[in-house]
Amino acid sequence: MAATYANPTPLGLVSFGLTTVLLSFANAGLIPNEAAILSMAFFLGGISQSIAGIMEFFRGNTFGCSAFVAFGAFWFSLCGLIILPKLGWSTSDNTNVLGAWIGLWGVYAFLLLLGIFKGGRVLTFVFVTLVVVFFSLSAFYFTGNTAILTFAGYLGVICGGSAFYLGSAIILDETAGKKILPY
């Protein structure tokens, strides 16, 4: 008898969604940038998404594996950008470096977007908004325009909320054995 595995996609989506919403609240200026964000980024965004990606690997889902492991690494690297200078292990990155760093993530998200147009409306929406968020944050770091950061924050809340919705919808559907929420 072949082994069956749980669907890791909801774990990855919910981990991404909740972490993105919390960080985006801070980017929008709605909450202070506190340790809770760093902690969630490391444990939920980094570890849980990476686990979901590894599970997608074993299910043969190249897209899920590539997206979740890479974005798990995104959250880990974000934590590194915050923690390493505080430990004295590096200098704080200048804004041009941060703009390039986040811009490269925008390019990667765009390439993933090209591969999922048949993946459902909500997943497509998550990636479209994610691409805009990344490029907006990159523009903020290059220009220092806080209005762009606020825009990226609010759009990030929408992006993360959409990922959370999609992950929750998949959990509900699989639990009920029928379609509960549209996606």
N, C-alpha and C positions, 0 to 999 in steps of 0.2 A: 504494500500500500504506500502510495506517495505521500510525503509529508505535506501538510497544508500550513500556510503561514497567514498571519493576520495582515490586512492591508495597511502598510505603513504610511500611505499617502495622507490620511487625516492627521497623523502625528506630525508629519513635516509641515503641513499647511497650518495647523493650529499653532505650532511652535513659532513658525515664521510670523503668523498673523499677530499673535499676542505680543511678541517682542517688538515687531514693527510699530504696533499701535502705541506701546509705552514710550519708545524712543521718539516717535513722531509727536506725542503729546509735549515732550520737552522741546522739540524743534519748533513747534507751533507757539511755544511760550506759555502753554497751559499749566505745566508743572515744572518744578526745578529739576535739573539734571542731577539726580541723586544716585546713591549706591544701588538702589533697587533696579535701576535701568542696567547698570553694569552686571549685576548679578543675574538678571533675567537674560541678558545678552549672552553671557557665558553658559549658563546651565540650560535654559530652554532653547534659545536661538542656536547656540553652538553645539551642545551635546545632543539634545533631542533631535535636532534636524540632521546631524551627522548620523545618528543611529537610524533614523528613517531612511536616509540615503543608502546606507549599507544594506538595510533590509530590502530596498528597491533593487539593489544590485542582485541579490539572491532571487528575486522574483523576475529578473530579466528585463527590468524597466530602465533602459539607459537614460531616458530623460529624467525620471524621478531621481535616479542615483546621482546624475550629474548636477541637477538643480539643488537637491537637498544637501549633498556633501559640500558643494561649493559655497552655498549660502550659510551652511554651518561654519565653514572656514571664514566667511565674511564676518560673522559675529565674533569669532575668536580673534580675528585680526583687528577688529574694532576695539575689543577689550585690550589687546596689545598696544594699540595706539594711545590708549588712555593710561594704562598701567605702567608701561616701560619708562616713560619720562618721569613718572612719580617715583620710580625706584632708582632713578639716576642711571639707567642702562642705555638711555638714548636721550637726545634732545627732543623737544617738542617739534613736531613736523610743522613746516611753514604752510601757509594756506595754499600755495600753489601745488605742493606735494599732495595735500589732502584733496584738492580739486582734481588732480590727475588720478589719484587712487579711487575716488568715488566715481569719476568719469569712466574708468576702466570697468567698474562693476556695471555701469549703465550699458556699456558695449556688450558685456556678457549677457545681461538681462535681455537686451535687444536680440541677440543671436538665439537665445532660448525662445523668445517670443515668436520668432520666425518658424519655430518647429511645433507650435501648439495651436495654430489657428483652428484646427479641427478638434481641439481638446475641450471644447465647451465654452460657453459665453463667459462664465464667471472666471475660469482660469485665464482666459484671454484678457479679461478686464484687469485681473490681478497683475499680469505682466505688462500690460500697456501702462497702467498707473505706476508700476515699479520703475519702468524705464524713465518716465517723466520725473519721478521723484529723484532718481539717481542723477539725471542730468541737471535738474534744478539745484540739488545740493552741490554738484560740481560748480555750477554757475555761482552759487553763493560763495564758495571758497575762493573762486577767482576774483569776484567783485566785492565781496564784503557787504552786499546789499541784503539787509535783514528781512526785507519784504519777501525776497525769494526764499529765504529760510522758513519764514512763516508759511508761505504757500506750500513748500515742500512738506512741512509738518502736517498741515491739514490734509494734503493729498495722501501722505503716508498713513494717516489714520484711516482714510477711505480704503487704501490699498490693503493694509493689514486687516482691517475689518472684513474686507471681501475674502481674503484668504481664510480667516477664522470662520466665516460663514460657510465657505466651501468645505473646509475640513469637517465642520459640525454636520453639514448636510450629508456628507458621505457616511459619517458615523451613524446618524439617524437612519439613513436608508439601509445600511447593512444590518443594523440592529433590528429594524422592523421587517426586513425582507421585502420591502417595497419602496417605491419613490415617495418621499415625504416632502422634501423641499426642492424647488426647481434649481437647476444649475446647468 
